[in-house]
Amino acid sequence: MGTSSKKNSGKQQEVQRIFDALSSAIARHSLPPGTRLVEAQIVEALSANRNHVQSAIQRLVLQNIVTIEPNCGAHVSEPSAQEARDVFAARRAVEQGVVENISQDKMKRHIKALEEHMQAEFGATAGDDRRAIIRELCNFHRLLGSVSENKVLSTILDNLMLRSSLIVALYQRNDIPNCQHSEHKAILSALELGDREGAAALMLDHLNHLESELQFNDESKPAVDLIKALV
């Protein structure tokens, strides 16, 4: 590999690192909707190059996770009520396809990851750390994308889940419903039996339930320390 190719590869890896750090902070609600993304603070928090930070932010903009406004800079996107409904409509289509792509053989190949996740999810839902609960519940859906072994569906779902984390942060009506873990278990049980049609129906019911828990309002949001959120 030539010097130019090595530099380009190094830049891509660094941009990916920053992108992942910001995405993770958004997904776990450390950076809630509306948070200003001040480049200088991100540079400091992640010991990063400003140009790489700008590239990572642009990637988030392209995925509708971050919004840039003239004279205001970049901030974590604040999905409208209509966008929230659209995201859930997209999730119903994509996640039905994900489940229908999961055979019993695929379940067997990924059984260890599934068992480890369900243990982590149970532990989180048994506690009172809201961010941990949301993280593990969302990771279930991402994991199913991996189990489907369909990279296109998995990539689309990853973006939808990140956008969903913004929606939950803005519009979740109650604390996280206790039934989500049991609903996840029911979906897995159907897949283990090879009942993909039944699993797809359970997934659609699950997503409809999640959407019913949203309450569209405009509440004031506390200020966020960007550096603390990323460190």
Secondary structure, 3 states (H helix, E strand, C coil): CCHHHHHHHHHHHHHHHHHHHHHHHHHCCCCCCCCECCHHHHHHHHCCCHHHHHHHHHHHHHCCCEEEECCCEEEECCCCHHHHHHHHHHHHHHHHHHHHCCCHHHHHHCHHHHHHHHHHHHHHHCCCCHHHHHHHHHHHHHHHHHHHCCHHHHHHHHHHHHHHHHHHHHHECCCCCCHHHHHHHHHHHHHHCCCHHHHHHHHHHHHHHHHHCECCCCCCCCCCCHHHHHC
